[in-house]
């Protein structure tokens, strides 16, 4: 346990140092810009690492929930725990996130800590990290496009489409399968199963918000298309 605490401490200090370095090197942008760069790096790094754990290193998370943590799984969880502690502190200090995102961070932190303390269920925690972070780079890309004034265009539409498809397919679709496997297996502890249910419920809260956003955006685009069509028909009628 001492070595795990040391790894988490090193991870936390590493993310803080990276953020401080970005703020020092690039003072033209605000604090949120640099925090989102850190978030983007964590998202890409942890998705690649957990994908390797689930698809290559094994075992398969849908058939072996509750198994003993491997050193690679423990390292991945320590890396993410340090990041979530950093980001949670940043969000609380700057008050940039709402209750749902703070609840997501809290459940993530508690789930990782519990898996590290028990020494088991790291496999499904890494699978959840993969599912929850795979859309994160797209979320950050959307924010950076907005800052650059390039969101209202094909790039913004593509990012939004990929985000919705990945979230629905991976976090909700595969997440439902993962939760069923977790609840059906006798090996995971009750606390881990409860954490899985809580994370799954939060995914549906996010999904509802995303569905409302997608409906509003598609409706607005359809109305603009109808307006342009009517305007073109009006010009054609006058020309005739």
C-alpha positions as CSV (number, residue, x, y, z in Angstrom):
1,X,0.0,0.0,0.0
2,X,2.9,2.4,0.7
3,X,4.2,2.0,-2.8
4,X,0.7,2.7,-4.2
5,X,0.5,5.9,-2.1
6,X,3.9,6.9,-3.5
7,X,2.8,6.3,-7.1
8,X,-0.4,8.3,-6.6
9,X,1.5,11.1,-5.0
10,X,4.0,11.1,-7.8
11,X,1.2,11.1,-10.3
12,X,-0.5,14.1,-8.6
13,X,2.7,16.1,-8.4
14,X,3.4,15.3,-12.1
15,X,0.1,16.6,-13.3
16,X,0.4,19.7,-11.1
17,X,3.9,20.3,-12.5
18,X,2.8,19.8,-16.1
19,X,-0.1,22.3,-15.5
20,X,2.3,24.8,-13.8
21,X,4.8,24.5,-16.7
22,X,2.1,25.1,-19.3
23,X,0.9,28.2,-17.4
24,X,4.5,29.5,-17.2
25,X,5.4,28.8,-20.8
26,X,2.1,30.1,-22.3
27,X,0.8,33.1,-20.5
28,X,-1.3,34.3,-23.4
29,X,-4.0,31.8,-22.7
30,X,-6.0,31.5,-19.5
31,X,-5.9,28.9,-16.8
32,X,-8.7,26.8,-18.3
33,X,-6.9,26.5,-21.6
34,X,-3.8,24.9,-19.9
35,X,-6.0,22.8,-17.7
36,X,-7.8,21.4,-20.7
37,X,-4.4,20.6,-22.3
38,X,-3.6,18.5,-19.3
39,X,-7.0,16.9,-19.5
40,X,-6.5,16.1,-23.2
41,X,-3.1,14.5,-22.5
42,X,-4.5,12.4,-19.7
43,X,-7.4,11.3,-21.9
44,X,-5.2,10.2,-24.8
45,X,-2.7,8.6,-22.5
46,X,-5.2,6.6,-20.3
47,X,-7.3,5.5,-23.3
48,X,-4.2,4.0,-25.0
49,X,-3.0,2.4,-21.7
50,X,-6.4,0.9,-20.8
51,X,-7.0,-0.2,-24.3
52,X,-3.7,-2.2,-24.1
53,X,-4.7,-3.6,-20.7
54,X,-8.1,-4.7,-22.0
55,X,-7.4,-5.9,-25.5
56,X,-3.8,-7.1,-25.3
57,X,-2.5,-7.6,-21.7
58,X,-5.8,-9.2,-20.5
59,X,-7.7,-10.7,-19.1
60,X,-10.9,-9.9,-21.0
61,X,-12.9,-7.5,-18.7
62,X,-16.3,-8.9,-19.6
63,X,-15.4,-12.4,-18.4
64,X,-13.1,-11.8,-15.5
65,X,-14.5,-9.0,-13.3
66,X,-13.3,-9.0,-9.7
67,X,-9.9,-10.5,-10.6
68,X,-6.7,-9.6,-8.8
69,X,-5.0,-6.4,-9.9
70,X,-2.0,-6.7,-12.1
71,X,0.9,-4.3,-11.7
72,X,0.0,-2.6,-15.0
73,X,-3.6,-2.1,-13.9
74,X,-2.5,-0.7,-10.6
75,X,-0.1,1.7,-12.3
76,X,-2.9,2.9,-14.7
77,X,-5.2,3.5,-11.8
78,X,-2.6,5.4,-9.8
79,X,-1.9,7.6,-12.9
80,X,-5.6,8.4,-13.3
81,X,-6.2,8.9,-9.6
82,X,-3.5,11.5,-9.4
83,X,-5.1,13.3,-12.4
84,X,-8.6,13.2,-11.0
85,X,-7.4,14.6,-7.7
86,X,-5.7,17.4,-9.5
87,X,-8.7,18.1,-11.8
88,X,-11.2,17.9,-8.9
89,X,-9.2,20.4,-6.9
90,X,-8.9,22.7,-10.0
91,X,-12.7,22.5,-10.6
92,X,-13.5,23.2,-7.0
93,X,-11.1,26.2,-6.8
94,X,-12.3,27.8,-10.1
95,X,-15.9,26.6,-9.8
96,X,-16.1,25.7,-13.5
97,X,-18.2,22.5,-13.3
98,X,-21.6,21.6,-12.2
99,X,-22.9,19.0,-9.8
100,X,-23.0,16.2,-12.3
101,X,-19.4,16.5,-13.3
102,X,-18.2,16.8,-9.7
103,X,-20.2,13.7,-8.9
104,X,-18.5,11.9,-11.8
105,X,-15.1,12.9,-10.5
106,X,-16.0,11.8,-6.9
107,X,-17.3,8.4,-8.0
108,X,-14.2,7.9,-10.2
109,X,-11.9,8.8,-7.3
110,X,-13.7,6.6,-4.8
111,X,-13.9,3.7,-7.2
112,X,-10.2,3.8,-8.1
113,X,-9.2,4.1,-4.4
114,X,-11.4,1.2,-3.5
115,X,-9.9,-1.0,-6.2
116,X,-6.4,-0.1,-5.2
117,X,-7.1,-0.8,-1.5
118,X,-8.8,-4.1,-2.1
119,X,-6.2,-5.2,-4.6
120,X,-8.9,-6.5,-7.0
121,X,-11.4,-5.3,-9.6
122,X,-8.8,-3.2,-11.3
123,X,-9.7,-4.8,-14.6
124,X,-13.2,-3.4,-14.7
125,X,-12.1,-0.1,-13.3
126,X,-9.6,0.2,-16.2
127,X,-12.4,-0.8,-18.6
128,X,-14.6,2.0,-17.1
129,X,-11.7,4.5,-17.5
130,X,-11.4,3.5,-21.1
131,X,-15.1,4.0,-21.8
132,X,-15.4,7.3,-19.9
133,X,-12.2,8.8,-21.3
134,X,-12.5,7.8,-24.9
135,X,-14.8,10.7,-25.7
136,X,-12.7,13.2,-23.7
137,X,-10.3,14.2,-26.5
138,X,-13.4,15.1,-28.6
139,X,-14.9,17.1,-25.8
140,X,-11.6,19.1,-25.5
141,X,-11.4,19.5,-29.3
142,X,-14.8,21.0,-29.3
143,X,-13.8,23.5,-26.6
144,X,-10.6,24.5,-28.5
145,X,-12.5,24.9,-31.7
146,X,-14.9,27.3,-30.0
147,X,-11.9,29.3,-28.6
148,X,-10.4,29.4,-32.1
149,X,-13.8,30.5,-33.7
150,X,-13.9,27.4,-35.9
151,X,-16.7,25.5,-34.2
152,X,-19.5,26.7,-36.4
153,X,-18.5,24.6,-39.5
154,X,-17.8,21.1,-40.7
155,X,-15.0,20.5,-38.1
156,X,-17.4,21.3,-35.3
157,X,-20.1,19.1,-36.8
158,X,-17.8,16.2,-37.2
159,X,-16.5,16.5,-33.6
160,X,-20.0,16.6,-32.3
161,X,-21.1,13.6,-34.4
162,X,-18.2,11.5,-33.3
163,X,-18.7,12.5,-29.7
164,X,-22.4,11.5,-29.7
165,X,-21.7,8.2,-31.5
166,X,-18.8,7.2,-29.3
167,X,-20.6,8.1,-26.1
168,X,-23.8,6.2,-27.0
169,X,-21.9,3.2,-28.4
170,X,-19.1,2.8,-25.9
171,X,-20.2,4.5,-22.6
172,X,-23.8,3.5,-22.8
173,X,-23.8,0.5,-25.1
174,X,-20.7,-1.4,-24.0
175,X,-21.2,0.1,-20.5
176,X,-24.5,-1.7,-20.2
177,X,-22.8,-5.0,-21.1
178,X,-20.0,-4.3,-18.6
179,X,-22.5,-3.5,-15.8
180,X,-24.5,-6.7,-16.5
181,X,-21.3,-8.8,-16.3
182,X,-20.2,-7.0,-13.1
183,X,-23.6,-7.6,-11.4
184,X,-23.9,-11.2,-12.6
185,X,-20.4,-12.3,-11.5
186,X,-20.1,-13.5,-7.9
187,X,-16.5,-12.3,-7.6
188,X,-16.6,-8.5,-7.4
189,X,-17.3,-7.0,-4.0
190,X,-20.7,-5.4,-3.3
191,X,-19.1,-2.0,-3.0
192,X,-17.6,-2.3,-6.5
193,X,-20.9,-3.3,-7.9
194,X,-22.5,-0.3,-6.3
195,X,-19.8,1.9,-7.7
196,X,-20.5,0.5,-11.2
197,X,-24.2,1.2,-10.8
198,X,-23.5,4.8,-9.7
199,X,-21.1,5.4,-12.7
200,X,-23.7,3.9,-15.1
201,X,-26.4,6.1,-13.7
202,X,-24.2,9.2,-14.3
203,X,-23.6,8.0,-17.8
204,X,-27.3,8.1,-18.5
205,X,-27.6,11.6,-17.0
206,X,-24.8,12.7,-19.4
207,X,-26.6,10.9,-22.2
208,X,-29.8,12.7,-21.6
209,X,-28.0,16.1,-21.7
210,X,-26.2,15.1,-24.9
211,X,-29.5,14.0,-26.5
212,X,-31.0,17.3,-25.7
213,X,-28.0,19.1,-27.1
214,X,-28.0,17.0,-30.3
215,X,-31.8,17.7,-30.8
216,X,-31.4,21.4,-30.3
217,X,-28.4,21.6,-32.7
218,X,-30.0,19.5,-35.4
219,X,-33.3,21.4,-35.1
220,X,-31.5,24.7,-35.5
221,X,-29.5,23.5,-38.5
222,X,-32.7,22.2,-40.1
223,X,-34.4,25.6,-39.6
224,X,-31.5,27.4,-41.1
225,X,-31.6,25.0,-44.1
226,X,-35.3,25.7,-44.5
227,X,-34.7,29.4,-44.3
228,X,-32.0,29.2,-47.0
229,X,-34.2,27.1,-49.2
230,X,-37.1,29.5,-49.0
231,X,-34.8,32.4,-49.7
232,X,-33.4,30.7,-52.8
233,X,-36.9,29.8,-54.0
234,X,-37.9,33.5,-53.5
235,X,-34.9,34.7,-55.5
236,X,-35.7,32.2,-58.3
237,X,-39.3,33.4,-58.4
238,X,-38.3,37.0,-58.7
239,X,-35.8,36.2,-61.4
240,X,-38.5,34.3,-63.4
